[in-house]
């Protein structure tokens, strides 16, 4: 006989929901039971089926696509396009040819990217993921810690991949995980390593990079645990949702400060016996990029990485730092996110903005001085054009060109641009109201601008106040055009009286 004191699933759900609401407010919500206030059967039927992996890109096609957006990294683009295309095409083949024997100890083409900040490492991988159509997750290696320490769990990366795939576990199993600042988890055994727990993070990542099953429900996820408990009470079964990491591609990246010293020392070791010319050439390498390109596994191990960890990153690419010409080419690219983003900023206010080549090159020079790679381009652009972005929406300006002069003296050029716009607006209104073409001398414009600044008024307000009586006076004099000079700005009423007196004498 059933115990009448045991609540039904609905009663238990209500009790738990009331308790959580009392304790945490609306921050924790108990998920509704299926088909009871949740997703209807009709909605379930309308959900699209899980997509099959359909990857047909060839390396040359992906390389061509990347070259439309990335400049200055030809070797890196070639390697990434080839190895990533091969990775996905091989997965497609293996998923269709079930009779293939599984390779024991197979190592997939996980990638290690070495390069300074701002050269486009994240941008490259995001472009690839978007082109292929697989979910993409970016993480920061410094946010994770070994199990038992305070910090995030590396398995959260996998769960985030499922979230990016809208809960589609099958699609998530073909995703790409990008982990930046991987050099920061070098072990304390190296002089470059910051924390003893970093070795544990390497080992935890190693499990994911090989093949492991990750449980999508975590002990600290209260809502998912309650959902599982209620599901178990309702069905009598405990369903475990897991994702396999076998086919997930891992891309690691970092600046690896100090690695060039390790490589240089290895290259300069005195070998016993005869030295070839190639050995002699290695000792005179001074360019950091050239040195980094000669990186070997032993260098990375000495830097502070476990040999097993480096062994799971068979593809190593080195990105070169961007010089002025490289930054200039980025701005010239028709797909430049820096230029296109800035155009959209101004288009949001109905303003078209263009850049001439001299301006772009000057921006590249200023960005290079910041030593932050392509990120410097955005910083320079924002710093120079911020006041334009603030002031131009208040004017009738619908188009302007960024010139070298704008880059070198933005405030002066903005003042001139706003003044010309205000002057043009006043002239149109004066002509429409009075039928008189009014013009201003350069000296008059300068005086009006100074006066507006001193009195904290707009150019238009100064002109309106100053020439209010002139509207009637010039119509009385039947003038068709009129020139405002500096004397009128200094003494508008006195000059108007003189004009009227001259008109009566027949001298106007």
Order of alpha helices (4+ residues) and beta strands (2+ residues): alpha-alpha-alpha-alpha-beta-alpha-beta-alpha-alpha-beta-alpha-beta-alpha-beta-beta-alpha-alpha-alpha-alpha-alpha-beta-alpha-alpha-beta-alpha-alpha-beta-alpha-alpha-beta-alpha-alpha-alpha-beta-alpha-alpha
